Amino acid sequence: MTIGELLKSSLRLIGVIASGETPSADEMKDALSALNVMLDGWSTKRLTIYASTLDSLALAAGTTSYTVGTGGTFNTSRPTRVLSAYTRDSNGNDCGLKVYTERDRYSEIVDKDASGRPEEMFYNSSYALGIIYLYPVPDQEYTLYMESLKPLSQLSGYTTEISLPDGYLRAIKYNLAIEEAPEFGASIPLEVGLIATESLNDIMNLNAPEVTAKLDIPGAYSPMNIYTGR
């Protein structure tokens, strides 16, 4: 399915156009705008982002902070959230980093210029460039591996083919219809609302991280998956 076909399909769901009818250029433009606004909103939610990204970034000795984002020191999409990170030295040895997003923890460090192998990373998700702070300051060159969530891509070009994981096309089509309805002064059929909710829940359940619970038994650690009960 192309982006144009998706837009037409969503407009049909709320009766803006009839089957076989071609929307006007302005209607297509408005529908595309609604689609990208919706994807922008989905980018703020952990459970609508279908995959994390692992970036490898070169660290220089003596450099405390790095900008990350388009045009930054690390020229990649700006992460909305950093999930985990580790460093690798020249011998291939890895060392995990404690990652936090609260400035208070970084502010508590007395000697921010101390040198050594980084043990902690503070990610300031400022816009338009995020900032990575490392402590201690790298004493030599390392490679930083950072797993993060990044915004869903904005879409353009009506003839562009859409490539998405299973379930996303249905969720986008029906939720886009709801997103478009107020702008076009259209009502939302009950069936469209139900399918929009069901399909969105489907992808959110699929993206939900596995949750484990620990039974608090003195002297013993017993992880349990709350979904399987084991």
C-alpha positions as CSV (number, residue, x, y, z in Angstrom):
1,M,0.0,0.0,0.0
2,T,1.2,3.5,-0.8
3,I,0.9,6.5,1.4
4,G,-1.7,7.9,-1.0
5,E,-3.7,4.8,-0.8
6,L,-3.6,4.8,3.0
7,L,-4.8,8.4,3.1
8,K,-7.7,7.7,0.7
9,S,-8.7,4.6,2.7
10,S,-8.8,6.5,6.0
11,L,-10.9,9.3,4.4
12,R,-13.4,6.7,3.1
13,L,-13.8,5.4,6.7
14,I,-15.2,8.7,7.9
15,G,-17.2,9.4,4.7
16,V,-15.1,12.3,3.4
17,I,-14.9,10.6,0.0
18,A,-17.0,7.7,-1.4
19,S,-15.6,4.5,-2.9
20,G,-13.9,5.3,-6.2
21,E,-13.9,9.0,-5.5
22,T,-10.6,11.0,-5.7
23,P,-10.0,13.4,-2.9
24,S,-8.9,17.0,-3.7
25,A,-5.3,18.1,-3.5
26,D,-6.1,20.0,-0.3
27,E,-7.8,17.0,1.3
28,M,-4.8,14.8,0.6
29,K,-2.5,17.5,2.0
30,D,-4.6,17.8,5.1
31,A,-4.8,14.0,5.5
32,L,-1.0,13.7,5.2
33,S,-0.5,16.4,7.8
34,A,-2.9,14.6,10.2
35,L,-0.9,11.4,9.6
36,N,2.4,12.9,10.5
37,V,0.9,14.7,13.5
38,M,-0.4,11.4,14.8
39,L,3.0,9.6,14.2
40,D,4.6,12.5,16.1
41,G,2.3,11.8,19.0
42,W,3.0,8.1,18.9
43,S,6.7,8.8,19.1
44,T,6.2,10.0,22.7
45,K,4.8,6.6,23.8
46,R,7.0,3.7,24.6
47,L,4.4,1.1,23.5
48,T,3.8,2.5,20.0
49,I,7.5,2.4,19.0
50,Y,8.1,-1.0,17.6
51,A,11.9,-1.3,18.1
52,S,14.8,0.2,19.9
53,T,17.9,1.3,18.1
54,L,21.5,0.4,19.0
55,D,24.0,3.1,17.9
56,S,27.8,2.8,18.2
57,L,29.5,6.2,18.9
58,A,33.2,7.0,19.2
59,L,34.3,8.6,22.4
60,A,37.4,10.8,22.6
61,A,39.8,11.0,25.5
62,G,39.2,14.0,27.7
63,T,35.8,14.9,26.3
64,T,33.1,15.2,28.9
65,S,29.9,15.8,26.8
66,Y,28.6,15.1,23.4
67,T,25.6,16.4,21.4
68,V,23.4,13.8,19.7
69,G,20.9,14.4,17.0
70,T,20.9,15.6,13.4
71,G,24.0,17.8,13.0
72,G,25.3,17.0,16.5
73,T,28.6,15.4,17.5
74,F,26.8,12.1,17.0
75,N,24.9,12.8,13.8
76,T,22.0,10.4,14.2
77,S,18.3,10.8,15.0
78,R,17.9,12.4,18.5
79,P,16.8,9.7,21.0
80,T,13.6,10.4,22.9
81,R,14.8,8.0,25.6
82,V,18.0,6.1,26.3
83,L,17.3,2.6,27.6
84,S,20.8,1.3,28.2
85,A,24.4,1.9,27.3
86,Y,27.9,0.4,27.6
87,T,31.5,1.2,26.6
88,R,33.9,-1.0,24.7
89,D,37.7,-0.5,25.0
90,S,40.4,-1.2,22.3
91,N,40.7,-4.8,23.6
92,G,37.0,-5.5,23.0
93,N,36.1,-5.5,26.7
94,D,32.7,-4.1,27.5
95,C,31.6,-2.3,30.6
96,G,28.0,-1.3,31.4
97,L,27.0,2.3,32.2
98,K,24.5,3.4,34.7
99,V,22.1,5.6,32.7
100,Y,19.9,8.3,34.2
101,T,17.9,11.2,32.9
102,E,17.7,13.3,36.1
103,R,20.0,16.2,36.3
104,D,20.1,16.0,40.1
105,R,22.2,12.9,40.0
106,Y,24.8,14.4,37.7
107,S,24.8,17.7,39.7
108,E,25.7,15.7,42.9
109,I,29.1,14.7,41.3
110,V,31.7,16.9,43.0
111,D,34.6,16.4,40.6
112,K,33.0,16.2,37.1
113,D,36.5,16.4,35.5
114,A,37.8,13.1,37.1
115,S,39.3,10.9,34.5
116,G,38.8,7.1,34.0
117,R,36.7,4.6,32.3
118,P,33.1,6.0,32.2
119,E,30.7,4.4,34.7
120,E,27.7,6.7,34.5
121,M,25.9,8.5,31.7
122,F,23.4,11.4,32.1
123,Y,21.2,11.9,29.0
124,N,19.7,15.4,28.8
125,S,16.9,15.1,26.2
126,S,17.1,18.7,25.2
127,Y,15.8,19.8,21.8
128,A,16.9,20.0,19.0
129,L,20.1,18.2,20.2
130,G,20.2,15.9,23.1
131,I,23.4,16.0,25.3
132,I,25.3,13.0,26.7
133,Y,27.4,13.6,29.8
134,L,29.9,10.9,30.9
135,Y,31.5,10.3,34.3
136,P,34.3,9.8,34.8
137,V,35.6,11.7,31.7
138,P,37.0,9.1,29.2
139,D,40.7,8.6,29.9
140,Q,41.2,7.0,26.4
141,E,39.2,6.3,23.3
142,Y,36.2,4.1,23.8
143,T,33.2,3.1,21.7
144,L,29.9,3.9,23.3
145,Y,27.0,1.5,22.5
146,M,23.7,3.1,23.2
147,E,20.2,1.5,23.0
148,S,17.5,4.1,22.6
149,L,14.0,4.8,21.4
150,K,13.8,7.2,18.5
151,P,10.8,9.0,16.9
152,L,8.8,7.3,14.2
153,S,9.7,8.6,10.7
154,Q,7.6,11.3,9.2
155,L,6.0,10.3,5.9
156,S,6.0,12.1,2.5
157,G,5.2,11.3,-1.1
158,Y,1.9,9.9,-2.0
159,T,3.4,7.1,-4.2
160,T,5.8,5.9,-1.6
161,E,5.3,2.3,-0.5
162,I,4.7,1.8,3.2
163,S,6.8,-0.8,5.0
164,L,5.7,-1.5,8.6
165,P,5.7,-4.4,11.1
166,D,2.7,-6.6,11.3
167,G,-0.4,-4.9,12.7
168,Y,0.8,-1.3,12.2
169,L,-1.0,-0.6,8.9
170,R,-4.4,-1.5,10.4
171,A,-3.7,0.6,13.5
172,I,-2.5,3.6,11.5
173,K,-5.4,3.4,9.1
174,Y,-8.2,3.4,11.7
175,N,-6.6,5.7,14.1
176,L,-5.8,8.2,11.3
177,A,-9.5,8.2,10.5
178,I,-10.2,9.4,14.1
179,E,-7.3,11.9,13.9
180,E,-8.8,13.3,10.7
181,A,-12.4,13.5,11.6
182,P,-12.5,16.8,13.6
183,E,-10.5,18.6,10.8
184,F,-12.9,17.4,8.1
185,G,-16.0,17.9,10.3
186,A,-16.8,14.2,10.0
187,S,-18.4,11.8,12.5
188,I,-16.7,8.6,13.5
189,P,-18.6,5.4,12.8
190,L,-18.8,3.1,15.9
191,E,-17.1,0.3,14.1
192,V,-14.2,2.5,13.1
193,G,-13.7,3.6,16.7
194,L,-13.8,0.0,18.0
195,I,-11.3,-1.2,15.4
196,A,-9.0,1.8,16.1
197,T,-8.9,0.9,19.8
198,E,-8.5,-2.8,19.2
199,S,-5.7,-2.4,16.7
200,L,-3.8,0.2,18.8
201,N,-4.0,-2.1,21.8
202,D,-2.7,-5.0,19.7
203,I,0.5,-3.2,18.8
204,M,1.0,-1.8,22.3
205,N,0.6,-5.3,23.8
206,L,3.1,-6.6,21.2
207,N,5.6,-3.9,22.1
208,A,5.2,-4.2,25.9
209,P,8.5,-5.3,27.5
210,E,8.4,-8.6,29.4
211,V,7.7,-7.9,33.1
212,T,9.2,-10.0,35.9
213,A,8.3,-9.9,39.5
214,K,10.6,-10.9,42.4
215,L,9.1,-12.9,45.3
216,D,10.4,-11.4,48.5
217,I,11.6,-14.6,50.2
218,P,14.4,-14.0,52.8
219,G,17.6,-15.4,51.6
220,A,16.3,-16.3,48.1
221,Y,15.8,-14.7,44.8
222,S,13.0,-16.0,42.7
223,P,12.2,-14.1,39.5
224,M,8.7,-14.7,38.1
225,N,7.2,-13.8,34.8
226,I,3.8,-12.3,35.7
227,Y,2.4,-13.3,32.3
228,T,3.4,-17.0,32.4
229,G,3.4,-17.4,36.2
230,R,6.8,-19.1,36.0
